[in-house]
Amino acid sequence: MTSTLPPGACNAHCHVFGPRARFPYAADASFVPEADAPKEALYALNDRLGLQRCVVVQSACHGFDNRATADAVAGRPSSYRGVALLPTDTGIAELQHLDAAGFRGARFNFMGHLGRHAPIEEVLSLAGRFAPFGWHLQIHGDPALLTDLAPALRRSPTPVVIDHIGRIDAALGLDQPDFRALLGLMADERFWVKVSGMDRITRCGPPYADAQPFARKLVAEFGDRVVWGNDWPHPNHAGPIPDEQQLVDLIAEVAPTESARHALLVGNPERLYRFGNKT
């Protein structure tokens, strides 16, 4: 099956790597890609899949040097947006510069394989500085740590977007404590979730039958605060690299109605990333 996506469909989570000759990888990067994944490859993939909008998330391999992401956004400024990686002492002038360049949020990694994470109170202080720009705080963390961070995240002055279904373990089922904790966060309207990464939480492989129920439940219960992305080029992936068309086709399995798919792919990303406004 090949899905037909609604006009304006958004790939709300992907990355670019390099090219390293122009955008070198960080000297202290927690990982270095085996191959570049430049903006031209991303554009071609999104065009082939029918994804007309895109959010490029800064990768840890580039550290705090957001130039590769900014360059990808600049190539398609009306339909691409960025999410930055930032030190917690980033000032207003740099935030203004990034906002004008199409950035709409900052991501913080709380995953052990991606290096040391910032203190959460410093993260919230930075969020207070970028809140006037209408940005959001994007959190990538393992489920146990997310549970520990939950009280602090509830104090965020901005919306909080949780990556990859909270990185729960699909094998533990819908009633597992980690997923119940994620549902508890989502009951607070400041929280959003990306129903990306089914390929990361599965234990049985494609088409990720064990992971689909989690995404489906989130879409059903919080349909106005969910977005989708394919996570291309799938950095640090432990299993087989997903088939990109299959990931798109699975959208209909987790968002089974036309209205749900429109919200997931068009309406919600428009609100979160402000595609109607270049600045």
C-alpha positions as a Markdown table, in Angstrom:
| # | Residue | x | y | z |
|---|---|---|---|---|
| 1 | Met | 0.0 | 0.0 | 0.0 |
| 2 | Thr | 1.2 | 3.5 | -0.8 |
| 3 | Ser | -0.5 | 6.2 | 1.3 |
| 4 | Thr | -1.8 | 9.5 | -0.1 |
| 5 | Leu | -0.9 | 12.2 | 2.4 |
| 6 | Pro | -2.9 | 15.4 | 2.8 |
| 7 | Pro | -1.5 | 18.6 | 1.3 |
| 8 | Gly | 0.9 | 20.3 | 3.6 |
| 9 | Ala | 1.9 | 17.0 | 5.3 |
| 10 | Cys | 4.9 | 17.5 | 7.7 |
| 11 | Asn | 7.8 | 15.3 | 8.5 |
| 12 | Ala | 8.3 | 16.8 | 12.0 |
| 13 | His | 11.5 | 14.9 | 13.0 |
| 14 | Cys | 14.6 | 14.3 | 10.9 |
| 15 | His | 18.2 | 15.3 | 10.8 |
| 16 | Val | 21.0 | 16.4 | 8.4 |
| 17 | Phe | 24.6 | 15.3 | 8.8 |
| 18 | Gly | 27.3 | 17.4 | 7.2 |
| 19 | Pro | 28.5 | 17.4 | 4.5 |
| 20 | Arg | 31.5 | 17.3 | 6.8 |
| 21 | Ala | 33.7 | 19.2 | 4.4 |
| 22 | Arg | 31.5 | 22.2 | 4.9 |
| 23 | Phe | 30.0 | 21.5 | 8.3 |
| 24 | Pro | 32.5 | 19.5 | 10.3 |
| 25 | Tyr | 31.3 | 17.2 | 13.1 |
| 26 | Ala | 31.9 | 18.3 | 16.6 |
| 27 | Ala | 35.3 | 17.4 | 18.1 |
| 28 | Asp | 33.5 | 16.1 | 21.2 |
| 29 | Ala | 30.6 | 14.5 | 19.4 |
| 30 | Ser | 28.9 | 11.6 | 21.2 |
| 31 | Phe | 28.8 | 9.8 | 17.8 |
| 32 | Val | 30.1 | 10.5 | 14.3 |
| 33 | Pro | 28.0 | 9.3 | 11.3 |
| 34 | Glu | 29.5 | 6.7 | 9.0 |
| 35 | Ala | 28.3 | 8.8 | 6.0 |
| 36 | Asp | 27.0 | 12.3 | 5.4 |
| 37 | Ala | 23.3 | 12.9 | 5.1 |
| 38 | Pro | 23.1 | 16.3 | 3.4 |
| 39 | Lys | 20.1 | 18.5 | 2.8 |
| 40 | Glu | 19.8 | 17.5 | -0.8 |
| 41 | Ala | 19.1 | 13.9 | 0.2 |
| 42 | Leu | 16.5 | 15.0 | 2.7 |
| 43 | Tyr | 14.8 | 17.2 | 0.2 |
| 44 | Ala | 14.7 | 14.4 | -2.3 |
| 45 | Leu | 13.3 | 11.9 | 0.2 |
| 46 | Asn | 10.5 | 14.2 | 1.5 |
| 47 | Asp | 9.6 | 15.1 | -2.1 |
| 48 | Arg | 9.3 | 11.4 | -3.0 |
| 49 | Leu | 7.2 | 10.6 | 0.0 |
| 50 | Gly | 4.9 | 13.6 | -0.5 |
| 51 | Leu | 6.0 | 15.4 | 2.7 |
| 52 | Gln | 5.8 | 19.0 | 1.8 |
| 53 | Arg | 6.9 | 20.4 | 5.1 |
| 54 | Cys | 9.7 | 19.4 | 7.4 |
| 55 | Val | 11.3 | 20.0 | 10.8 |
| 56 | Val | 15.1 | 19.5 | 10.9 |
| 57 | Val | 16.3 | 18.6 | 14.4 |
| 58 | Gln | 19.9 | 19.4 | 15.2 |
| 59 | Ser | 21.9 | 16.3 | 15.6 |
| 60 | Ala | 24.3 | 15.6 | 18.5 |
| 61 | Cys | 27.0 | 14.9 | 16.0 |
| 62 | His | 27.2 | 18.6 | 15.2 |
| 63 | Gly | 26.9 | 19.7 | 18.9 |
| 64 | Phe | 26.0 | 23.3 | 19.4 |
| 65 | Asp | 27.0 | 24.3 | 15.9 |
| 66 | Asn | 23.6 | 24.6 | 14.3 |
| 67 | Arg | 24.8 | 25.7 | 10.8 |
| 68 | Ala | 24.0 | 22.5 | 9.0 |
| 69 | Thr | 20.4 | 22.6 | 10.3 |
| 70 | Ala | 20.1 | 26.3 | 9.5 |
| 71 | Asp | 21.4 | 25.7 | 6.0 |
| 72 | Ala | 18.8 | 23.0 | 5.4 |
| 73 | Val | 16.0 | 25.3 | 6.6 |
| 74 | Ala | 17.4 | 28.2 | 4.5 |
| 75 | Gly | 17.1 | 26.1 | 1.4 |
| 76 | Arg | 13.3 | 25.9 | 1.8 |
| 77 | Pro | 12.5 | 28.7 | 4.1 |
| 78 | Ser | 8.7 | 28.7 | 3.7 |
| 79 | Ser | 8.2 | 25.0 | 4.4 |
| 80 | Tyr | 11.2 | 23.9 | 6.6 |
| 81 | Arg | 11.8 | 24.7 | 10.3 |
| 82 | Gly | 14.6 | 23.9 | 12.7 |
| 83 | Val | 15.0 | 22.8 | 16.3 |
| 84 | Ala | 18.4 | 23.7 | 17.8 |
| 85 | Leu | 20.8 | 22.2 | 20.3 |
| 86 | Leu | 21.9 | 25.0 | 22.6 |
| 87 | Pro | 24.1 | 25.5 | 25.7 |
| 88 | Thr | 22.0 | 26.6 | 28.6 |
| 89 | Asp | 23.7 | 30.0 | 28.8 |
| 90 | Thr | 22.5 | 31.0 | 25.3 |
| 91 | Gly | 21.6 | 34.7 | 25.2 |
| 92 | Ile | 18.7 | 36.6 | 23.7 |
| 93 | Ala | 20.7 | 37.9 | 20.7 |
| 94 | Glu | 21.5 | 34.3 | 19.6 |
| 95 | Leu | 17.9 | 33.2 | 20.1 |
| 96 | Gln | 16.7 | 36.2 | 18.0 |
| 97 | His | 19.2 | 35.1 | 15.2 |
| 98 | Leu | 18.0 | 31.5 | 15.3 |
| 99 | Asp | 14.3 | 32.5 | 15.4 |
| 100 | Ala | 14.8 | 34.7 | 12.3 |
| 101 | Ala | 16.5 | 31.7 | 10.6 |
| 102 | Gly | 13.4 | 29.5 | 11.1 |
| 103 | Phe | 14.2 | 27.7 | 14.4 |
| 104 | Arg | 11.2 | 27.1 | 16.6 |
| 105 | Gly | 12.5 | 25.1 | 19.6 |
| 106 | Ala | 15.5 | 23.7 | 21.4 |
| 107 | Arg | 16.2 | 20.0 | 22.0 |
| 108 | Phe | 17.8 | 18.5 | 25.1 |
| 109 | Asn | 19.0 | 15.0 | 25.2 |
| 110 | Phe | 18.7 | 12.9 | 28.4 |
| 111 | Met | 19.9 | 9.7 | 26.8 |
| 112 | Gly | 23.1 | 8.1 | 28.1 |
| 113 | His | 24.5 | 7.3 | 24.6 |
| 114 | Leu | 24.3 | 11.0 | 23.6 |
| 115 | Gly | 26.6 | 12.3 | 26.3 |
| 116 | Arg | 26.2 | 14.3 | 29.5 |
| 117 | His | 22.9 | 16.1 | 29.8 |
| 118 | Ala | 22.3 | 19.7 | 31.1 |
| 119 | Pro | 20.9 | 20.3 | 34.6 |
| 120 | Ile | 17.1 | 20.6 | 34.3 |
| 121 | Glu | 16.9 | 23.9 | 36.2 |
| 122 | Glu | 19.3 | 25.4 | 33.7 |
| 123 | Val | 17.2 | 24.1 | 30.8 |
| 124 | Leu | 14.1 | 25.6 | 32.3 |
| 125 | Ser | 15.9 | 29.0 | 32.7 |
| 126 | Leu | 16.8 | 28.9 | 29.0 |
| 127 | Ala | 13.2 | 28.0 | 28.2 |
| 128 | Gly | 12.2 | 31.2 | 30.0 |
| 129 | Arg | 14.4 | 33.2 | 27.7 |
| 130 | Phe | 13.0 | 31.6 | 24.5 |
| 131 | Ala | 9.4 | 31.5 | 25.6 |
| 132 | Pro | 8.7 | 35.0 | 24.2 |
| 133 | Phe | 9.7 | 33.7 | 20.8 |
| 134 | Gly | 6.9 | 31.1 | 20.9 |
| 135 | Trp | 9.4 | 28.3 | 21.0 |
| 136 | His | 9.0 | 24.9 | 22.6 |
| 137 | Leu | 11.3 | 22.6 | 24.7 |
| 138 | Gln | 11.9 | 19.3 | 23.0 |
| 139 | Ile | 13.0 | 16.4 | 25.3 |
| 140 | His | 14.6 | 13.2 | 24.2 |
| 141 | Gly | 15.1 | 10.9 | 27.2 |
| 142 | Asp | 14.8 | 7.3 | 28.4 |
| 143 | Pro | 11.5 | 6.7 | 30.2 |
| 144 | Ala | 12.9 | 6.3 | 33.7 |
| 145 | Leu | 14.7 | 9.6 | 33.5 |
| 146 | Leu | 11.6 | 11.3 | 32.0 |
| 147 | Thr | 9.6 | 10.1 | 35.0 |
| 148 | Asp | 12.3 | 11.7 | 37.3 |
| 149 | Leu | 12.1 | 14.9 | 35.3 |
| 150 | Ala | 8.4 | 15.1 | 35.2 |
| 151 | Pro | 7.9 | 17.5 | 38.2 |
| 152 | Ala | 10.4 | 19.9 | 36.7 |
| 153 | Leu | 9.0 | 19.7 | 33.2 |
| 154 | Arg | 5.5 | 20.6 | 34.5 |
| 155 | Arg | 7.0 | 23.9 | 35.4 |
| 156 | Ser | 8.2 | 24.7 | 31.9 |
| 157 | Pro | 7.2 | 28.1 | 30.7 |
| 158 | Thr | 6.9 | 26.7 | 27.2 |
| 159 | Pro | 5.2 | 23.7 | 25.5 |
| 160 | Val | 7.2 | 20.5 | 26.0 |
| 161 | Val | 7.5 | 18.0 | 23.2 |
| 162 | Ile | 8.5 | 14.4 | 24.1 |
| 163 | Asp | 10.4 | 12.6 | 21.4 |
| 164 | His | 9.8 | 9.1 | 20.1 |
| 165 | Ile | 6.8 | 8.0 | 22.2 |
| 166 | Gly | 9.0 | 8.6 | 25.3 |
| 167 | Arg | 11.3 | 5.8 | 24.2 |
| 168 | Ile | 9.2 | 3.2 | 26.1 |
| 169 | Asp | 9.7 | -0.5 | 25.6 |
| 170 | Ala | 6.9 | -1.8 | 23.5 |
| 171 | Ala | 7.3 | -5.4 | 24.8 |
| 172 | Leu | 6.1 | -4.3 | 28.2 |
| 173 | Gly | 2.6 | -3.4 | 27.0 |
| 174 | Leu | 0.2 | -0.5 | 27.3 |
| 175 | Asp | -0.2 | -0.9 | 31.0 |
| 176 | Gln | 3.5 | -0.5 | 31.8 |
| 177 | Pro | 4.4 | 2.2 | 34.4 |
| 178 | Asp | 6.5 | 4.2 | 31.9 |
| 179 | Phe | 3.7 | 4.6 | 29.4 |
| 180 | Arg | 1.2 | 5.4 | 32.2 |
| 181 | Ala | 3.6 | 8.1 | 33.2 |
| 182 | Leu | 3.8 | 9.5 | 29.7 |
| 183 | Leu | 0.0 | 9.5 | 29.5 |
| 184 | Gly | 0.0 | 11.4 | 32.8 |
| 185 | Leu | 2.3 | 14.1 | 31.3 |
| 186 | Met | 0.1 | 14.3 | 28.3 |
| 187 | Ala | -2.9 | 15.1 | 30.5 |
| 188 | Asp | -1.2 | 18.4 | 31.1 |
| 189 | Glu | -1.9 | 20.5 | 28.0 |
| 190 | Arg | 1.6 | 22.0 | 27.8 |
| 191 | Phe | 2.9 | 18.6 | 26.7 |
| 192 | Trp | 3.1 | 17.2 | 23.1 |
| 193 | Val | 4.5 | 13.9 | 21.9 |
| 194 | Lys | 6.1 | 12.8 | 18.6 |
| 195 | Val | 4.6 | 9.4 | 17.5 |
| 196 | Ser | 7.9 | 8.8 | 15.7 |
| 197 | Gly | 10.4 | 6.1 | 16.5 |
| 198 | Met | 8.1 | 3.0 | 16.5 |
| 199 | Asp | 11.2 | 1.3 | 14.9 |
| 200 | Arg | 13.1 | 2.3 | 18.1 |
| 201 | Ile | 10.7 | 0.9 | 20.7 |
| 202 | Thr | 9.7 | -2.3 | 18.9 |
| 203 | Arg | 10.9 | -5.7 | 19.9 |
| 204 | Cys | 9.5 | -7.5 | 16.9 |
| 205 | Gly | 10.6 | -5.4 | 13.9 |
| 206 | Pro | 8.6 | -4.1 | 11.0 |
| 207 | Pro | 5.7 | -3.4 | 10.7 |
| 208 | Tyr | 6.2 | -2.8 | 14.4 |
| 209 | Ala | 2.9 | -4.4 | 15.5 |
| 210 | Asp | 3.9 | -4.2 | 19.1 |
| 211 | Ala | 4.6 | -0.5 | 18.9 |
| 212 | Gln | 1.6 | 0.6 | 16.9 |
| 213 | Pro | -0.9 | 0.5 | 19.8 |
| 214 | Phe | 1.1 | 3.1 | 21.8 |
| 215 | Ala | 1.1 | 5.6 | 18.9 |
| 216 | Arg | -2.5 | 4.8 | 18.2 |
| 217 | Lys | -3.6 | 5.5 | 21.8 |
| 218 | Leu | -1.7 | 8.8 | 21.9 |
| 219 | Val | -3.3 | 9.9 | 18.6 |
| 220 | Ala | -6.8 | 8.9 | 19.9 |
| 221 | Glu | -6.5 | 10.5 | 23.3 |
| 222 | Phe | -4.4 | 13.6 | 22.5 |
| 223 | Gly | -5.0 | 14.2 | 18.8 |
| 224 | Asp | -4.4 | 17.9 | 19.0 |
| 225 | Arg | -0.9 | 17.6 | 20.5 |
| 226 | Val | 0.7 | 14.9 | 18.4 |
| 227 | Val | 3.1 | 15.2 | 15.5 |
| 228 | Trp | 4.8 | 12.6 | 13.3 |
| 229 | Gly | 8.3 | 12.3 | 11.8 |
| 230 | Asn | 10.4 | 9.5 | 10.2 |
| 231 | Asp | 13.7 | 10.2 | 12.1 |
| 232 | Trp | 15.7 | 10.0 | 8.9 |
| 233 | Pro | 18.6 | 9.1 | 8.6 |
| 234 | His | 17.9 | 7.0 | 11.7 |
| 235 | Pro | 21.1 | 7.8 | 13.7 |
| 236 | Asn | 22.4 | 5.3 | 16.3 |
| 237 | His | 19.8 | 2.7 | 15.1 |
| 238 | Ala | 20.3 | -0.7 | 16.7 |
| 239 | Gly | 18.2 | -2.7 | 14.2 |
| 240 | Pro | 17.6 | -2.7 | 10.4 |
| 241 | Ile | 17.1 | 0.8 | 9.0 |
| 242 | Pro | 13.4 | 1.3 | 8.4 |
| 243 | Asp | 11.8 | 1.4 | 5.0 |
| 244 | Glu | 10.8 | 5.0 | 4.5 |
| 245 | Gln | 7.7 | 4.3 | 2.5 |
| 246 | Gln | 6.5 | 1.7 | 5.1 |
| 247 | Leu | 6.9 | 4.3 | 7.8 |
| 248 | Val | 4.6 | 6.6 | 5.9 |
| 249 | Asp | 2.1 | 3.9 | 5.2 |
| 250 | Leu | 1.9 | 3.1 | 8.9 |
| 251 | Ile | 0.5 | 6.5 | 9.6 |
| 252 | Ala | -2.9 | 5.2 | 8.5 |
| 253 | Glu | -2.6 | 2.5 | 11.1 |
| 254 | Val | -2.1 | 4.9 | 14.0 |
| 255 | Ala | -4.3 | 7.7 | 12.7 |
| 256 | Pro | -7.1 | 5.8 | 11.0 |
| 257 | Thr | -9.4 | 8.7 | 10.1 |
| 258 | Glu | -8.8 | 11.5 | 7.7 |
| 259 | Ser | -9.4 | 14.1 | 10.4 |
| 260 | Ala | -6.8 | 12.4 | 12.7 |
| 261 | Arg | -4.2 | 12.3 | 9.9 |
| 262 | His | -4.8 | 16.0 | 9.0 |
| 263 | Ala | -4.3 | 17.0 | 12.6 |
| 264 | Leu | -1.2 | 14.8 | 13.0 |
| 265 | Leu | 0.4 | 15.9 | 9.7 |
| 266 | Val | -0.9 | 19.4 | 9.0 |
| 267 | Gly | -2.8 | 21.2 | 11.7 |
| 268 | Asn | -0.7 | 20.4 | 14.7 |
| 269 | Pro | 2.6 | 21.1 | 13.0 |
| 270 | Glu | 1.3 | 24.4 | 11.7 |
| 271 | Arg | 0.5 | 25.5 | 15.3 |
| 272 | Leu | 3.7 | 24.2 | 16.9 |
| 273 | Tyr | 6.2 | 25.3 | 14.2 |
| 274 | Arg | 4.3 | 28.3 | 12.8 |
| 275 | Phe | 4.8 | 27.5 | 9.1 |
| 276 | Gly | 2.6 | 30.4 | 8.2 |
| 277 | Asn | 5.2 | 32.8 | 9.6 |
| 278 | Lys | 8.8 | 32.9 | 8.3 |
| 279 | Thr | 9.9 | 34.9 | 11.4 |
